[in-house]
Amino acid sequence: MPTSEQMLACIRVCQALSNLYLDIHLFRFDAQREELYILAGETIGLTIFKNGLWEFDDDTEV
C-alpha cells in the first residue's frame, strides 16, 4: 500500500503531466521496493519514493 506522502506526490505529478497534455502510459506500485512508477509522454519516467520525494529516471532518455 502506498504511503500518504506517495499518494499526495502522485496526485501532484499526475496533475502536472495532465496540464502538459501528456498521456500516462503506465502507473505501477512495486510492493517489494515500496515505490510508485509513472511512465508518461514519449520519454518521461519517474519514481515516487516512500517519503513522497520523486525523481526522473535516466533509463527513459532517448
VMD Tcl script that builds the backbone (N, CA, C; Angstrom):
set m [mol new atoms 186]
animate dup $m
set s [atomselect $m all]
$s set {name element resname resid chain x y z} {
  {N N MET 1 A 0.841 -1.179 0.000}
  {CA C MET 1 A 0.000 0.000 0.000}
  {C C MET 1 A 0.890 1.248 0.000}
  {N N PRO 2 A 0.662 2.172 -0.917}
  {CA C PRO 2 A 1.456 3.413 -0.937}
  {C C PRO 2 A 1.248 4.227 0.337}
  {N N THR 3 A 2.255 5.009 0.696}
  {CA C THR 3 A 2.146 5.880 1.860}
  {C C THR 3 A 1.322 7.116 1.489}
  {N N SER 4 A 0.892 7.855 2.498}
  {CA C SER 4 A 0.150 9.100 2.268}
  {C C SER 4 A 0.993 10.083 1.474}
  {N N GLU 5 A 2.277 10.147 1.801}
  {CA C GLU 5 A 3.186 11.046 1.091}
  {C C GLU 5 A 3.275 10.683 -0.388}
  {N N GLN 6 A 3.351 9.376 -0.675}
  {CA C GLN 6 A 3.415 8.925 -2.064}
  {C C GLN 6 A 2.130 9.272 -2.812}
  {N N MET 7 A 1.002 9.076 -2.159}
  {CA C MET 7 A -0.266 9.351 -2.825}
  {C C MET 7 A -0.414 10.832 -3.151}
  {N N LEU 8 A -0.034 11.708 -2.230}
  {CA C LEU 8 A -0.116 13.145 -2.484}
  {C C LEU 8 A 0.851 13.563 -3.587}
  {N N ALA 9 A 2.055 13.021 -3.566}
  {CA C ALA 9 A 3.033 13.322 -4.610}
  {C C ALA 9 A 2.524 12.830 -5.962}
  {N N CYS 10 A 1.898 11.683 -5.977}
  {CA C CYS 10 A 1.366 11.112 -7.210}
  {C C CYS 10 A 0.291 12.020 -7.806}
  {N N ILE 11 A -0.575 12.545 -6.977}
  {CA C ILE 11 A -1.618 13.451 -7.459}
  {C C ILE 11 A -0.994 14.705 -8.056}
  {N N ARG 12 A 0.001 15.269 -7.376}
  {CA C ARG 12 A 0.669 16.473 -7.885}
  {C C ARG 12 A 1.359 16.201 -9.218}
  {N N VAL 13 A 2.074 15.079 -9.301}
  {CA C VAL 13 A 2.806 14.734 -10.526}
  {C C VAL 13 A 1.830 14.464 -11.675}
  {N N CYS 14 A 0.797 13.693 -11.422}
  {CA C CYS 14 A -0.173 13.374 -12.476}
  {C C CYS 14 A -0.895 14.635 -12.951}
  {N N GLN 15 A -1.195 15.554 -12.040}
  {CA C GLN 15 A -1.828 16.812 -12.432}
  {C C GLN 15 A -0.891 17.629 -13.318}
  {N N ALA 16 A 0.385 17.682 -12.956}
  {CA C ALA 16 A 1.360 18.420 -13.764}
  {C C ALA 16 A 1.488 17.798 -15.158}
  {N N LEU 17 A 1.538 16.482 -15.225}
  {CA C LEU 17 A 1.619 15.806 -16.521}
  {C C LEU 17 A 0.367 16.082 -17.347}
  {N N SER 18 A -0.778 16.073 -16.706}
  {CA C SER 18 A -2.038 16.346 -17.380}
  {C C SER 18 A -2.081 17.780 -17.899}
  {N N ASN 19 A -1.575 18.715 -17.127}
  {CA C ASN 19 A -1.536 20.116 -17.564}
  {C C ASN 19 A -0.689 20.288 -18.820}
  {N N LEU 20 A 0.282 19.409 -19.000}
  {CA C LEU 20 A 1.140 19.437 -20.192}
  {C C LEU 20 A 0.569 18.585 -21.328}
  {N N TYR 21 A -0.641 18.063 -21.141}
  {CA C TYR 21 A -1.320 17.219 -22.126}
  {C C TYR 21 A -0.516 15.976 -22.482}
  {N N LEU 22 A 0.131 15.398 -21.483}
  {CA C LEU 22 A 0.892 14.168 -21.696}
  {C C LEU 22 A 0.066 12.957 -21.276}
  {N N ASP 23 A 0.093 11.925 -22.091}
  {CA C ASP 23 A -0.576 10.674 -21.744}
  {C C ASP 23 A 0.226 9.948 -20.675}
  {N N ILE 24 A -0.470 9.350 -19.738}
  {CA C ILE 24 A 0.179 8.487 -18.747}
  {C C ILE 24 A -0.005 7.056 -19.250}
  {N N HIS 25 A 1.107 6.421 -19.612}
  {CA C HIS 25 A 1.058 5.092 -20.216}
  {C C HIS 25 A 1.120 3.980 -19.179}
  {N N LEU 26 A 1.801 4.234 -18.068}
  {CA C LEU 26 A 1.985 3.197 -17.055}
  {C C LEU 26 A 1.992 3.833 -15.675}
  {N N PHE 27 A 1.266 3.215 -14.781}
  {CA C PHE 27 A 1.231 3.634 -13.385}
  {C C PHE 27 A 1.323 2.351 -12.566}
  {N N ARG 28 A 2.378 2.211 -11.752}
  {CA C ARG 28 A 2.592 0.934 -11.055}
  {C C ARG 28 A 3.137 1.161 -9.656}
  {N N PHE 29 A 2.613 0.400 -8.705}
  {CA C PHE 29 A 3.161 0.375 -7.357}
  {C C PHE 29 A 3.925 -0.930 -7.192}
  {N N ASP 30 A 5.211 -0.838 -6.894}
  {CA C ASP 30 A 6.051 -2.005 -6.652}
  {C C ASP 30 A 6.061 -2.255 -5.145}
  {N N ALA 31 A 5.353 -3.281 -4.709}
  {CA C ALA 31 A 5.210 -3.560 -3.277}
  {C C ALA 31 A 6.531 -3.959 -2.627}
  {N N GLN 32 A 7.408 -4.629 -3.352}
  {CA C GLN 32 A 8.691 -5.027 -2.773}
  {C C GLN 32 A 9.586 -3.826 -2.523}
  {N N ARG 33 A 9.654 -2.916 -3.483}
  {CA C ARG 33 A 10.513 -1.734 -3.350}
  {C C ARG 33 A 9.793 -0.571 -2.679}
  {N N GLU 34 A 8.469 -0.690 -2.549}
  {CA C GLU 34 A 7.616 0.354 -1.970}
  {C C GLU 34 A 7.773 1.674 -2.719}
  {N N GLU 35 A 7.709 1.592 -4.061}
  {CA C GLU 35 A 7.866 2.753 -4.920}
  {C C GLU 35 A 6.751 2.780 -5.964}
  {N N LEU 36 A 6.340 3.989 -6.315}
  {CA C LEU 36 A 5.408 4.194 -7.419}
  {C C LEU 36 A 6.222 4.541 -8.660}
  {N N TYR 37 A 5.807 4.040 -9.798}
  {CA C TYR 37 A 6.491 4.355 -11.047}
  {C C TYR 37 A 5.459 4.859 -12.049}
  {N N ILE 38 A 5.778 5.949 -12.729}
  {CA C ILE 38 A 4.898 6.523 -13.742}
  {C C ILE 38 A 5.698 6.692 -15.028}
  {N N LEU 39 A 5.112 6.244 -16.132}
  {CA C LEU 39 A 5.688 6.431 -17.458}
  {C C LEU 39 A 4.693 7.279 -18.247}
  {N N ALA 40 A 5.158 8.436 -18.750}
  {CA C ALA 40 A 4.248 9.367 -19.432}
  {C C ALA 40 A 4.906 9.943 -20.680}
  {N N GLY 41 A 4.057 10.408 -21.596}
  {CA C GLY 41 A 4.565 11.000 -22.829}
  {C C GLY 41 A 5.437 10.015 -23.579}
  {N N GLU 42 A 6.372 10.550 -24.322}
  {CA C GLU 42 A 7.276 9.703 -25.096}
  {C C GLU 42 A 8.468 9.218 -24.279}
  {N N THR 43 A 8.952 10.044 -23.352}
  {CA C THR 43 A 10.218 9.713 -22.688}
  {C C THR 43 A 10.264 10.022 -21.197}
  {N N ILE 44 A 9.141 10.321 -20.576}
  {CA C ILE 44 A 9.168 10.703 -19.167}
  {C C ILE 44 A 8.866 9.496 -18.286}
  {N N GLY 45 A 9.807 9.156 -17.445}
  {CA C GLY 45 A 9.629 8.120 -16.446}
  {C C GLY 45 A 10.055 8.687 -15.113}
  {N N LEU 46 A 9.293 8.402 -14.072}
  {CA C LEU 46 A 9.696 8.888 -12.757}
  {C C LEU 46 A 9.276 7.921 -11.678}
  {N N THR 47 A 10.013 7.983 -10.591}
  {CA C THR 47 A 9.772 7.137 -9.428}
  {C C THR 47 A 9.402 8.022 -8.255}
  {N N ILE 48 A 8.360 7.622 -7.531}
  {CA C ILE 48 A 7.966 8.316 -6.310}
  {C C ILE 48 A 8.323 7.390 -5.145}
  {N N PHE 49 A 9.180 7.889 -4.284}
  {CA C PHE 49 A 9.679 7.090 -3.167}
  {C C PHE 49 A 8.725 7.127 -1.973}
  {N N LYS 50 A 8.984 6.287 -1.014}
  {CA C LYS 50 A 8.138 6.115 0.163}
  {C C LYS 50 A 7.902 7.426 0.920}
  {N N ASN 51 A 8.909 8.314 0.933}
  {CA C ASN 51 A 8.799 9.576 1.667}
  {C C ASN 51 A 8.107 10.673 0.861}
  {N N GLY 52 A 7.658 10.366 -0.362}
  {CA C GLY 52 A 6.957 11.333 -1.194}
  {C C GLY 52 A 7.857 12.108 -2.133}
  {N N LEU 53 A 9.162 11.978 -1.984}
  {CA C LEU 53 A 10.078 12.617 -2.926}
  {C C LEU 53 A 10.086 11.803 -4.214}
  {N N TRP 54 A 10.374 12.466 -5.318}
  {CA C TRP 54 A 10.380 11.763 -6.596}
  {C C TRP 54 A 11.550 12.257 -7.439}
  {N N GLU 55 A 11.867 11.442 -8.439}
  {CA C GLU 55 A 12.945 11.815 -9.361}
  {C C GLU 55 A 12.671 11.209 -10.728}
  {N N PHE 56 A 13.179 11.907 -11.740}
  {CA C PHE 56 A 13.111 11.381 -13.098}
  {C C PHE 56 A 14.085 10.219 -13.228}
  {N N ASP 57 A 13.689 9.237 -14.053}
  {CA C ASP 57 A 14.558 8.095 -14.301}
  {C C ASP 57 A 15.402 8.356 -15.536}
  {N N ASP 58 A 16.684 8.036 -15.450}
  {CA C ASP 58 A 17.589 8.211 -16.579}
  {C C ASP 58 A 17.335 7.168 -17.672}
  {N N ASP 59 A 16.713 6.056 -17.334}
  {CA C ASP 59 A 16.515 4.958 -18.281}
  {C C ASP 59 A 15.605 5.320 -19.441}
  {N N THR 60 A 14.771 6.345 -19.299}
  {CA C THR 60 A 13.798 6.652 -20.337}
  {C C THR 60 A 14.277 7.698 -21.328}
  {N N GLU 61 A 15.502 8.205 -21.171}
  {CA C GLU 61 A 16.016 9.209 -22.096}
  {C C GLU 61 A 16.289 8.591 -23.457}
  {N N VAL 62 A 16.044 9.366 -24.482}
  {CA C VAL 62 A 16.281 8.880 -25.856}
  {C C VAL 62 A 17.713 9.081 -26.238}
}
mol reanalyze $m
mol bondsrecalc $m
mol representation Tube
mol addrep $m
